[in-house]
Amino acid sequence: MVQSERTCSSKWLFIIKLTVNSKLLNYDYYGFYGNKRHEDYRYSQLLHDDYTFDFPPHHHQIKSECGSCRNAVAMFDIRSVLQEVLDTDLSNEAFPFSTHQVVKAAGHTVRAMRLSFVGELGWELHVPRESCVAVHRAVMQFGEKFGIANAGYRAIDSLSIEKGYRHWHADLRSDDTPLEAGLAFTCKLKSNIPFLGREVLEKQKAEGLFKRLVCFTIDEKVPMFGLEVIWRNGKIVGHIRRADFAFTLNKTIAYGYVRDPDGGVVTPDFVKSGEYSLERMGICYPAKVHLKSPFDPNNKRVKGIY
């Protein structure tokens, strides 16, 4: 794990340098300190074209991948593919939602979890490193006749925010609590089970929340990226933590924590009673507020109920 973290950190730092460099093609950081100046800016130009204040050039590709995921149920049941790969019964009775089993996938031992980060019926396969290629090839082979296709992380980001799933580091940070983030269901407050932070959450629940994560949608087709200002009734009440385009809703969708500028408790009624707008680069766009994502708010699709 330590090695992976170092590798990811080094890669991230490297990408940051290239991103900054891409916006100043005549300035080359690596041309200083005795290093040879770069002469090939093709990669920097790609980054320059991709990281803009508009929708990315491959917006249509992300839309296609998201559409394939959302519409897959109309074409085939994912069980039809995985049942050919896994050696276990994938019916609702044998493999209920939010459970996991250790099974064989194309002869390899994997952990199958009936969960989905995109909000559709599906399974996560947790595969040992040495088995990844073989298992992936098997899934793609049996799914070929159904039109199965790979999708990138930009599609996963869009699908997950559309469903209302939280991202650590954006929607959730160490200074946010499960109650503020709308994740009270993950805590055993209705039981006698002790857990770290239980007393703090019980106290917060009794006193009320002074900030609350809510969902916004805007009808105008403009991209948002996070840190946009949240206005409520003419007053600033927070900023956007994460935003993306929701292709099924056909709207920009965003999440941010709302506070009462007067220091009061932020109740659901307080949230619903305001008029909101999101300020992007000095321009305010009218926004509709939601306590839950408007996409599948009753959580049926992930359970296979369509």
C-alpha positions in Angstrom: 0.0 0.0 0.0 2.8 2.4 0.8 4.4 1.8 -2.5 1.1 2.4 -4.3 0.5 5.6 -2.5 4.0 6.9 -3.3 3.5 6.0 -7.0 0.1 7.7 -7.1 1.4 10.8 -5.4 4.4 11.1 -7.7 2.2 10.7 -10.7 -0.2 13.3 -9.4 2.5 15.8 -8.9 3.9 15.1 -12.3 0.4 15.7 -13.9 0.1 19.0 -12.0 3.3 20.3 -13.4 2.3 19.4 -16.9 -1.1 20.9 -16.4 0.4 24.2 -15.3 3.0 24.0 -18.1 0.3 23.4 -20.7 -1.2 26.9 -20.1 2.1 28.6 -20.7 3.6 26.9 -23.7 6.5 29.5 -23.9 7.5 28.8 -20.3 9.3 25.5 -19.5 9.9 24.7 -15.9 12.2 21.9 -16.9 14.3 24.3 -19.0 15.8 25.7 -15.7 18.3 24.4 -13.3 20.5 23.0 -16.0 17.8 20.6 -17.4 17.3 20.3 -21.1 14.4 22.3 -22.4 11.4 20.4 -23.7 10.8 20.6 -27.4 7.7 18.4 -27.7 4.5 20.0 -26.3 2.0 17.5 -27.7 1.0 16.1 -24.3 0.9 19.5 -22.8 -1.4 20.6 -25.6 -3.7 17.7 -25.0 -4.0 18.7 -21.3 -4.6 22.3 -22.4 -7.4 21.3 -24.6 -9.0 19.0 -22.0 -8.8 21.1 -18.9 -11.0 24.1 -19.9 -13.8 26.0 -18.3 -16.2 24.4 -20.8 -17.4 20.9 -21.3 -14.5 18.7 -22.3 -13.9 17.8 -26.0 -14.9 14.2 -25.3 -18.2 15.3 -23.7 -20.1 13.2 -26.3 -18.1 10.2 -25.5 -18.9 10.4 -21.8 -22.6 10.9 -22.7 -22.4 7.7 -24.8 -20.8 5.7 -22.0 -23.3 6.9 -19.4 -26.2 6.2 -21.8 -24.9 2.7 -22.3 -24.9 2.1 -18.6 -28.4 3.6 -17.9 -30.0 1.9 -20.9 -28.3 -1.5 -20.5 -31.3 -2.9 -18.7 -33.4 -2.3 -21.8 -30.9 -4.5 -23.8 -30.0 -7.2 -21.4 -29.9 -8.3 -17.7 -26.4 -8.0 -16.4 -27.0 -11.4 -14.8 -27.1 -12.9 -18.3 -23.4 -11.9 -18.6 -22.1 -12.6 -15.2 -24.0 -15.9 -14.8 -21.8 -17.2 -17.6 -18.7 -16.1 -15.8 -19.4 -16.7 -12.1 -20.1 -20.2 -10.6 -22.9 -19.0 -8.3 -26.6 -18.3 -8.5 -27.1 -14.6 -9.0 -30.9 -14.5 -8.4 -32.3 -12.1 -5.8 -33.0 -14.9 -3.5 -29.5 -16.5 -3.6 -27.6 -13.2 -3.9 -29.5 -10.3 -2.3 -28.6 -6.7 -2.7 -25.8 -5.4 -0.5 -24.3 -8.9 0.2 -21.0 -10.5 -1.0 -19.7 -13.9 -1.7 -16.3 -15.5 -2.6 -16.9 -17.2 -5.9 -15.0 -18.5 -9.0 -14.9 -16.2 -12.0 -13.6 -18.0 -15.1 -11.7 -20.3 -12.8 -10.3 -17.6 -10.6 -11.2 -16.9 -7.0 -12.8 -13.4 -6.6 -15.1 -11.6 -4.2 -18.4 -10.6 -5.8 -20.3 -7.8 -4.1 -23.8 -6.9 -5.2 -23.3 -3.2 -5.0 -22.9 -0.5 -7.7 -21.4 2.9 -7.7 -23.4 4.0 -10.7 -26.9 3.3 -9.4 -27.8 0.3 -11.5 -28.3 -3.4 -11.0 -24.7 -4.8 -10.9 -21.9 -6.5 -9.1 -18.4 -5.4 -8.2 -15.7 -8.0 -8.7 -12.8 -7.7 -6.4 -10.1 -9.6 -8.3 -6.5 -10.6 -7.3 -3.9 -8.7 -9.4 -2.7 -11.9 -11.2 -6.3 -12.7 -12.3 -7.4 -9.3 -13.5 -6.6 -9.8 -17.2 -8.2 -13.3 -17.4 -11.4 -12.2 -15.6 -11.8 -9.1 -17.6 -11.4 -11.0 -20.9 -14.0 -13.5 -19.8 -16.5 -10.8 -18.9 -15.9 -9.0 -22.2 -16.1 -12.3 -24.2 -19.5 -13.4 -22.7 -20.8 -9.8 -22.9 -19.9 -9.3 -26.5 -23.2 -10.6 -27.9 -25.0 -8.2 -25.6 -23.0 -5.2 -26.8 -21.0 -4.8 -23.6 -18.5 -1.9 -23.6 -15.8 -0.4 -21.4 -16.5 3.0 -19.7 -14.1 5.5 -18.3 -13.9 7.2 -14.9 -15.5 10.4 -16.2 -18.6 8.3 -16.9 -18.5 6.8 -13.4 -18.1 10.3 -11.9 -21.2 11.5 -13.8 -23.3 8.4 -13.0 -22.4 8.4 -9.3 -23.1 12.1 -8.7 -26.4 11.7 -10.6 -27.4 8.9 -8.2 -26.3 10.9 -5.2 -23.4 8.7 -4.1 -20.7 10.5 -2.1 -17.1 11.0 -3.0 -14.5 11.0 -0.3 -12.4 14.2 -0.5 -15.2 16.2 -2.2 -18.6 15.5 -0.7 -17.0 14.0 2.4 -14.0 15.3 4.3 -12.7 14.7 7.8 -14.5 17.9 8.9 -17.9 16.5 7.8 -20.1 14.1 9.8 -22.3 11.3 8.5 -25.4 13.2 9.7 -24.4 16.4 7.8 -23.6 14.3 4.7 -27.0 12.5 4.7 -25.4 9.2 5.6 -27.1 8.6 9.0 -28.2 5.2 7.7 -24.5 4.0 7.8 -24.4 4.6 11.6 -25.9 2.1 14.1 -27.6 4.9 16.2 -30.8 2.8 16.6 -28.8 -0.1 18.2 -26.7 -0.4 21.3 -23.5 -1.1 19.3 -20.7 1.2 20.3 -18.5 2.8 17.7 -16.0 5.6 17.5 -17.7 9.0 17.5 -21.1 7.7 18.6 -21.4 10.2 21.5 -20.6 13.1 19.2 -23.2 12.1 16.6 -25.9 11.6 19.3 -25.1 15.1 20.6 -25.2 16.6 17.1 -28.5 14.8 16.3 -30.1 16.2 19.5 -28.8 19.8 18.9 -29.5 19.8 15.2 -27.3 20.3 12.1 -25.6 23.6 11.4 -24.7 22.6 7.8 -26.3 20.1 5.5 -25.3 18.5 2.2 -27.9 19.2 -0.5 -28.2 18.6 -4.2 -28.7 21.3 -6.9 -29.7 21.1 -10.5 -29.6 23.9 -13.1 -31.5 23.8 -16.4 -28.9 25.9 -18.3 -26.3 23.8 -20.0 -23.2 25.2 -18.4 -20.4 23.1 -16.8 -19.6 23.4 -13.1 -16.5 22.0 -11.3 -16.8 22.8 -7.6 -16.2 25.9 -5.5 -19.1 27.8 -7.1 -20.9 30.1 -4.7 -24.3 29.0 -3.3 -26.8 31.9 -2.9 -30.0 31.5 -0.9 -32.5 34.4 -0.9 -29.7 36.8 -1.8 -27.2 35.6 0.8 -24.2 33.4 0.5 -24.8 30.1 2.3 -22.0 27.9 1.1 -20.0 26.6 -1.9 -20.3 23.7 -4.2 -18.1 20.7 -3.3 -18.6 18.6 -6.5 -20.4 19.1 -9.8 -20.8 17.3 -13.1 -23.2 16.9 -15.9 -26.1 14.4 -15.3 -26.9 12.9 -18.7 -30.0 11.1 -17.7 -31.4 14.2 -16.1 -29.9 16.3 -18.9 -28.9 18.9 -16.4 -25.8 20.1 -14.5 -25.9 18.6 -11.0 -24.0 19.8 -8.0 -23.6 19.1 -4.3 -22.7 21.5 -1.5 -23.2 22.2 2.2 -25.7 24.8 3.1 -25.5 26.9 6.3 -27.8 29.4 7.8 -26.0 32.8 7.6 -27.7 33.8 10.9 -26.1 30.7 12.6 -29.3 28.7 13.1 -30.0 25.0 12.6 -30.3 23.9 9.0 -33.5 21.9 8.9 -35.1 20.3 5.8 -37.7 23.0 5.9 -35.0 25.7 5.9 -33.4 24.1 2.8 -36.7 23.7 0.9 -38.0 27.2 1.7 -35.2 29.1 0.0 -34.7 30.4 -3.6 -31.2 29.4 -4.8 -28.7 30.2 -7.5 -25.2 29.1 -8.2 -22.6 31.6 -9.1 -20.1 30.5 -11.8 -17.4 32.9 -12.8 -19.4 35.9 -11.8 -22.7 34.8 -13.3 -25.5 33.4 -11.2 -27.7 30.6 -12.6 -31.1 29.8 -11.0 -30.9 26.4 -9.2 -33.4 23.9 -7.9 -32.6 22.3 -4.5 -33.2 18.7 -3.6 -32.7 16.8 -0.3 -32.1 13.7 -2.4 -30.9 13.3 -6.0 -33.9 13.4 -8.3 -32.6 10.3 -10.1 -34.1 7.2 -8.6 -34.7 8.7 -5.2 -36.3 5.5 -3.9 -33.2 3.5 -4.7 -35.1 0.9 -6.8 -32.8 0.5 -9.8 -29.8 -0.7 -7.9 -32.0 -3.4 -6.4 -33.0 -4.5 -9.9 -36.5 -2.9 -9.7 -37.2 -1.1 -13.0 
